[in-house]
Amino acid sequence: MLRLQLKTLFILPLVIFSWSTLSISSLAQTQKSTTDNTSQTKIRFIPAQTSPPPDRGTPPSKEGTGSRGDCLYKQNKPPLTKLVGSHNLKLTAKEHPTFWIYVPYSSTEANEGEFSLQDGDVEVYRTRFKLNATPGIVSVSLPSSVTPLVVGKEYRWYLDINCPSSVSSSESSTPASLTGVVQRVSESSQLQQELNAAKTPLETIATYAKYGIWLETLSELAQLRLKQPQDVQLRNAWVELLSAENVGLASIANEKIVGNVITNSLPK
């Protein structure tokens, strides 16, 4: 009887140790598999084949129009820059998309901004917004109360930063306005199938990028980064996406993502 007890005391720790080792090994394999799946998801933006926008006498570049006057130029900082709205970066699949802009000014440096969306000569939406306390990449979302964007129609948006008129002739200034276009497209059955099959948020983003739908590619990755600001893989994916040759936003790829501004809709 004593021999049986001693044998049990000897075997039991071995069983516990073996079980613990297997559990830790299994957990490590699961974590490694998850990490591998995430790291293997590459976001490669492929611009869709669309017709060039008509010439309406507005500049197609990322720089501003200057229609609201100028703001003080900030050394070592990029100028006011749009992340959406150029020819390659105009498509959305949403009825109410989100627009992203890099603003190099804080709330103490500029009073407020104004965003508007137009369908030809018809104003669809207009809002004022307060700048954030920190300069960075901000977003303006089209509210659900606005008439949904029509598939195939191209709209033009405008953004103005109302800087104090204190720029002297001896100081460097930079345009305080931007303009761009947005066009809604329908989701093809193939795109819908691939979106439904996506197992992770990055796979969803990569699918939008594959079909050239830029606003959702950018918005979903930006929102993911806002939720997980310390995630190195997401940061690398963001920098790689913006620095791609067919995107051309390397100058602001490392700027802070601030998120939604506080808007105050204006009467038409």
Contacts in CASP RR format, 6 or more apart in sequence:
PFRMAT RR
TARGET T0000
AUTHOR 0000-0000-0000
METHOD contacts of the structure
MODEL  1
MLRLQLKTLFILPLVIFSWSTLSISSLAQTQKSTTDNTSQTKIRFIPAQT
SPPPDRGTPPSKEGTGSRGDCLYKQNKPPLTKLVGSHNLKLTAKEHPTFW
IYVPYSSTEANEGEFSLQDGDVEVYRTRFKLNATPGIVSVSLPSSVTPLV
VGKEYRWYLDINCPSSVSSSESSTPASLTGVVQRVSESSQLQQELNAAKT
PLETIATYAKYGIWLETLSELAQLRLKQPQDVQLRNAWVELLSAENVGLA
SIANEKIVGNVITNSLPK
37 199 0 8 1.000
37 200 0 8 1.000
38 200 0 8 1.000
38 202 0 8 1.000
38 233 0 8 1.000
39 233 0 8 1.000
41 200 0 8 1.000
41 202 0 8 1.000
41 203 0 8 1.000
41 206 0 8 1.000
42 206 0 8 1.000
43 202 0 8 1.000
43 205 0 8 1.000
43 206 0 8 1.000
43 209 0 8 1.000
43 217 0 8 1.000
43 221 0 8 1.000
43 237 0 8 1.000
43 240 0 8 1.000
43 241 0 8 1.000
44 206 0 8 1.000
44 209 0 8 1.000
44 210 0 8 1.000
44 244 0 8 1.000
45 209 0 8 1.000
45 212 0 8 1.000
45 214 0 8 1.000
45 217 0 8 1.000
45 241 0 8 1.000
45 244 0 8 1.000
45 246 0 8 1.000
45 247 0 8 1.000
46 209 0 8 1.000
46 210 0 8 1.000
46 211 0 8 1.000
46 212 0 8 1.000
47 88 0 8 1.000
47 212 0 8 1.000
47 214 0 8 1.000
47 246 0 8 1.000
48 91 0 8 1.000
48 185 0 8 1.000
48 211 0 8 1.000
48 212 0 8 1.000
48 213 0 8 1.000
50 87 0 8 1.000
50 90 0 8 1.000
50 91 0 8 1.000
50 183 0 8 1.000
52 87 0 8 1.000
53 60 0 8 1.000
53 87 0 8 1.000
53 90 0 8 1.000
53 154 0 8 1.000
53 181 0 8 1.000
56 156 0 8 1.000
58 65 0 8 1.000
58 156 0 8 1.000
58 179 0 8 1.000
58 180 0 8 1.000
59 65 0 8 1.000
59 179 0 8 1.000
60 86 0 8 1.000
60 87 0 8 1.000
61 86 0 8 1.000
62 81 0 8 1.000
62 82 0 8 1.000
62 86 0 8 1.000
62 178 0 8 1.000
62 249 0 8 1.000
63 79 0 8 1.000
63 80 0 8 1.000
63 81 0 8 1.000
63 175 0 8 1.000
63 178 0 8 1.000
64 79 0 8 1.000
64 80 0 8 1.000
64 175 0 8 1.000
64 176 0 8 1.000
64 177 0 8 1.000
64 178 0 8 1.000
64 179 0 8 1.000
65 158 0 8 1.000
65 175 0 8 1.000
65 177 0 8 1.000
65 178 0 8 1.000
65 179 0 8 1.000
66 175 0 8 1.000
66 176 0 8 1.000
66 177 0 8 1.000
67 160 0 8 1.000
67 177 0 8 1.000
68 160 0 8 1.000
68 161 0 8 1.000
68 162 0 8 1.000
68 176 0 8 1.000
68 177 0 8 1.000
69 163 0 8 1.000
69 165 0 8 1.000
69 175 0 8 1.000
69 176 0 8 1.000
69 177 0 8 1.000
70 163 0 8 1.000
70 167 0 8 1.000
70 173 0 8 1.000
70 174 0 8 1.000
70 175 0 8 1.000
70 176 0 8 1.000
71 80 0 8 1.000
71 105 0 8 1.000
71 109 0 8 1.000
71 110 0 8 1.000
71 161 0 8 1.000
71 163 0 8 1.000
71 167 0 8 1.000
71 173 0 8 1.000
71 174 0 8 1.000
71 175 0 8 1.000
71 176 0 8 1.000
72 109 0 8 1.000
72 163 0 8 1.000
72 166 0 8 1.000
72 167 0 8 1.000
72 171 0 8 1.000
72 172 0 8 1.000
72 173 0 8 1.000
72 174 0 8 1.000
73 79 0 8 1.000
73 171 0 8 1.000
73 172 0 8 1.000
73 173 0 8 1.000
73 174 0 8 1.000
74 104 0 8 1.000
74 105 0 8 1.000
74 174 0 8 1.000
77 104 0 8 1.000
77 135 0 8 1.000
78 102 0 8 1.000
78 104 0 8 1.000
78 251 0 8 1.000
78 252 0 8 1.000
78 255 0 8 1.000
79 104 0 8 1.000
79 174 0 8 1.000
79 175 0 8 1.000
80 101 0 8 1.000
80 102 0 8 1.000
80 103 0 8 1.000
80 104 0 8 1.000
80 161 0 8 1.000
80 174 0 8 1.000
80 175 0 8 1.000
80 176 0 8 1.000
80 177 0 8 1.000
80 178 0 8 1.000
81 101 0 8 1.000
81 102 0 8 1.000
81 178 0 8 1.000
81 249 0 8 1.000
81 251 0 8 1.000
81 252 0 8 1.000
82 99 0 8 1.000
82 100 0 8 1.000
82 101 0 8 1.000
82 102 0 8 1.000
82 159 0 8 1.000
82 178 0 8 1.000
82 180 0 8 1.000
83 89 0 8 1.000
83 100 0 8 1.000
83 101 0 8 1.000
83 102 0 8 1.000
83 137 0 8 1.000
83 218 0 8 1.000
83 242 0 8 1.000
83 249 0 8 1.000
83 252 0 8 1.000
84 90 0 8 1.000
84 99 0 8 1.000
84 100 0 8 1.000
84 180 0 8 1.000
84 182 0 8 1.000
84 214 0 8 1.000
84 215 0 8 1.000
84 218 0 8 1.000
85 157 0 8 1.000
85 180 0 8 1.000
85 181 0 8 1.000
85 182 0 8 1.000
86 180 0 8 1.000
86 181 0 8 1.000
88 214 0 8 1.000
88 246 0 8 1.000
88 247 0 8 1.000
89 214 0 8 1.000
89 215 0 8 1.000
89 218 0 8 1.000
89 247 0 8 1.000
90 154 0 8 1.000
90 180 0 8 1.000
90 181 0 8 1.000
90 182 0 8 1.000
90 183 0 8 1.000
90 214 0 8 1.000
90 215 0 8 1.000
91 182 0 8 1.000
91 183 0 8 1.000
91 184 0 8 1.000
91 185 0 8 1.000
91 212 0 8 1.000
91 213 0 8 1.000
91 214 0 8 1.000
91 215 0 8 1.000
92 149 0 8 1.000
92 182 0 8 1.000
92 183 0 8 1.000
92 184 0 8 1.000
92 185 0 8 1.000
92 213 0 8 1.000
92 214 0 8 1.000
92 215 0 8 1.000
92 216 0 8 1.000
93 184 0 8 1.000
93 185 0 8 1.000
93 186 0 8 1.000
93 187 0 8 1.000
93 191 0 8 1.000
93 208 0 8 1.000
93 213 0 8 1.000
93 216 0 8 1.000
94 149 0 8 1.000
94 184 0 8 1.000
94 215 0 8 1.000
94 216 0 8 1.000
95 148 0 8 1.000
95 149 0 8 1.000
95 184 0 8 1.000
96 141 0 8 1.000
96 142 0 8 1.000
96 143 0 8 1.000
96 144 0 8 1.000
96 146 0 8 1.000
96 148 0 8 1.000
96 149 0 8 1.000
97 141 0 8 1.000
97 142 0 8 1.000
97 149 0 8 1.000
97 182 0 8 1.000
97 184 0 8 1.000
97 215 0 8 1.000
97 216 0 8 1.000
97 219 0 8 1.000
98 139 0 8 1.000
98 140 0 8 1.000
98 141 0 8 1.000
98 142 0 8 1.000
98 215 0 8 1.000
98 219 0 8 1.000
99 115 0 8 1.000
99 139 0 8 1.000
99 140 0 8 1.000
99 141 0 8 1.000
99 142 0 8 1.000
99 157 0 8 1.000
99 159 0 8 1.000
99 182 0 8 1.000
99 215 0 8 1.000
100 137 0 8 1.000
100 138 0 8 1.000
100 139 0 8 1.000
100 218 0 8 1.000
100 219 0 8 1.000
100 222 0 8 1.000
101 137 0 8 1.000
101 138 0 8 1.000
101 139 0 8 1.000
101 140 0 8 1.000
101 159 0 8 1.000
101 178 0 8 1.000
102 136 0 8 1.000
102 137 0 8 1.000
102 138 0 8 1.000
102 252 0 8 1.000
102 255 0 8 1.000
103 110 0 8 1.000
103 131 0 8 1.000
103 132 0 8 1.000
103 135 0 8 1.000
103 136 0 8 1.000
103 137 0 8 1.000
103 138 0 8 1.000
103 161 0 8 1.000
104 135 0 8 1.000
104 136 0 8 1.000
105 131 0 8 1.000
105 135 0 8 1.000
105 161 0 8 1.000
105 163 0 8 1.000
106 131 0 8 1.000
106 132 0 8 1.000
106 133 0 8 1.000
106 134 0 8 1.000
106 135 0 8 1.000
107 130 0 8 1.000
107 131 0 8 1.000
107 132 0 8 1.000
107 133 0 8 1.000
108 133 0 8 1.000
109 131 0 8 1.000
109 135 0 8 1.000
109 163 0 8 1.000
110 131 0 8 1.000
110 161 0 8 1.000
110 162 0 8 1.000
110 163 0 8 1.000
110 164 0 8 1.000
110 176 0 8 1.000
111 162 0 8 1.000
111 163 0 8 1.000
111 164 0 8 1.000
112 128 0 8 1.000
112 129 0 8 1.000
112 130 0 8 1.000
112 131 0 8 1.000
112 162 0 8 1.000
113 128 0 8 1.000
113 129 0 8 1.000
113 130 0 8 1.000
113 131 0 8 1.000
113 159 0 8 1.000
113 160 0 8 1.000
113 161 0 8 1.000
113 162 0 8 1.000
114 126 0 8 1.000
114 127 0 8 1.000
114 128 0 8 1.000
114 129 0 8 1.000
114 158 0 8 1.000
114 159 0 8 1.000
114 160 0 8 1.000
114 162 0 8 1.000
115 125 0 8 1.000
115 126 0 8 1.000
115 127 0 8 1.000
115 129 0 8 1.000
115 140 0 8 1.000
115 157 0 8 1.000
115 158 0 8 1.000
115 159 0 8 1.000
115 263 0 8 1.000
116 123 0 8 1.000
116 125 0 8 1.000
116 126 0 8 1.000
116 127 0 8 1.000
116 157 0 8 1.000
116 158 0 8 1.000
116 159 0 8 1.000
117 123 0 8 1.000
117 124 0 8 1.000
117 125 0 8 1.000
117 126 0 8 1.000
117 142 0 8 1.000
117 146 0 8 1.000
117 155 0 8 1.000
117 156 0 8 1.000
117 157 0 8 1.000
117 158 0 8 1.000
117 182 0 8 1.000
118 124 0 8 1.000
118 155 0 8 1.000
118 156 0 8 1.000
118 157 0 8 1.000
118 158 0 8 1.000
119 153 0 8 1.000
119 155 0 8 1.000
120 155 0 8 1.000
120 156 0 8 1.000
123 268 0 8 1.000
124 146 0 8 1.000
124 147 0 8 1.000
124 155 0 8 1.000
125 142 0 8 1.000
125 143 0 8 1.000
125 146 0 8 1.000
125 265 0 8 1.000
126 265 0 8 1.000
126 266 0 8 1.000
126 268 0 8 1.000
127 140 0 8 1.000
127 263 0 8 1.000
127 264 0 8 1.000
127 265 0 8 1.000
127 266 0 8 1.000
128 263 0 8 1.000
128 264 0 8 1.000
128 266 0 8 1.000
129 140 0 8 1.000
129 261 0 8 1.000
129 262 0 8 1.000
129 263 0 8 1.000
129 264 0 8 1.000
130 261 0 8 1.000
130 262 0 8 1.000
130 264 0 8 1.000
131 138 0 8 1.000
131 161 0 8 1.000
131 261 0 8 1.000
132 138 0 8 1.000
132 258 0 8 1.000
132 259 0 8 1.000
132 261 0 8 1.000
134 256 0 8 1.000
134 258 0 8 1.000
135 255 0 8 1.000
135 256 0 8 1.000
135 258 0 8 1.000
136 255 0 8 1.000
136 256 0 8 1.000
136 257 0 8 1.000
136 258 0 8 1.000
137 222 0 8 1.000
137 252 0 8 1.000
137 255 0 8 1.000
137 256 0 8 1.000
137 257 0 8 1.000
137 258 0 8 1.000
137 259 0 8 1.000
138 258 0 8 1.000
138 259 0 8 1.000
138 260 0 8 1.000
138 261 0 8 1.000
139 219 0 8 1.000
139 222 0 8 1.000
139 259 0 8 1.000
139 260 0 8 1.000
139 261 0 8 1.000
140 159 0 8 1.000
140 260 0 8 1.000
140 261 0 8 1.000
140 263 0 8 1.000
141 260 0 8 1.000
142 149 0 8 1.000
143 265 0 8 1.000
149 155 0 8 1.000
149 182 0 8 1.000
149 184 0 8 1.000
150 184 0 8 1.000
151 184 0 8 1.000
151 185 0 8 1.000
151 186 0 8 1.000
152 183 0 8 1.000
152 184 0 8 1.000
152 185 0 8 1.000
153 183 0 8 1.000
153 184 0 8 1.000
154 181 0 8 1.000
154 182 0 8 1.000
154 183 0 8 1.000
155 181 0 8 1.000
155 182 0 8 1.000
155 183 0 8 1.000
156 179 0 8 1.000
156 180 0 8 1.000
156 181 0 8 1.000
156 182 0 8 1.000
157 179 0 8 1.000
157 180 0 8 1.000
157 181 0 8 1.000
157 182 0 8 1.000
158 177 0 8 1.000
158 178 0 8 1.000
158 179 0 8 1.000
158 180 0 8 1.000
159 177 0 8 1.000
159 178 0 8 1.000
159 179 0 8 1.000
160 176 0 8 1.000
160 177 0 8 1.000
161 176 0 8 1.000
161 177 0 8 1.000
162 176 0 8 1.000
163 176 0 8 1.000
167 173 0 8 1.000
182 215 0 8 1.000
185 213 0 8 1.000
187 195 0 8 1.000
188 211 0 8 1.000
191 207 0 8 1.000
191 211 0 8 1.000
191 213 0 8 1.000
194 207 0 8 1.000
194 210 0 8 1.000
195 204 0 8 1.000
195 207 0 8 1.000
195 208 0 8 1.000
198 204 0 8 1.000
198 206 0 8 1.000
198 207 0 8 1.000
201 220 0 8 1.000
201 224 0 8 1.000
202 224 0 8 1.000
202 237 0 8 1.000
204 220 0 8 1.000
205 216 0 8 1.000
205 217 0 8 1.000
205 220 0 8 1.000
205 221 0 8 1.000
205 224 0 8 1.000
208 214 0 8 1.000
208 216 0 8 1.000
208 217 0 8 1.000
208 220 0 8 1.000
209 217 0 8 1.000
209 241 0 8 1.000
217 241 0 8 1.000
218 241 0 8 1.000
221 234 0 8 1.000
221 237 0 8 1.000
221 238 0 8 1.000
221 241 0 8 1.000
222 238 0 8 1.000
222 257 0 8 1.000
222 259 0 8 1.000
224 234 0 8 1.000
225 231 0 8 1.000
225 234 0 8 1.000
225 235 0 8 1.000
225 238 0 8 1.000
225 257 0 8 1.000
226 257 0 8 1.000
226 259 0 8 1.000
228 234 0 8 1.000
238 253 0 8 1.000
238 257 0 8 1.000
239 253 0 8 1.000
239 254 0 8 1.000
241 247 0 8 1.000
242 248 0 8 1.000
242 249 0 8 1.000
242 250 0 8 1.000
242 252 0 8 1.000
242 253 0 8 1.000
243 249 0 8 1.000
243 250 0 8 1.000
243 253 0 8 1.000
END
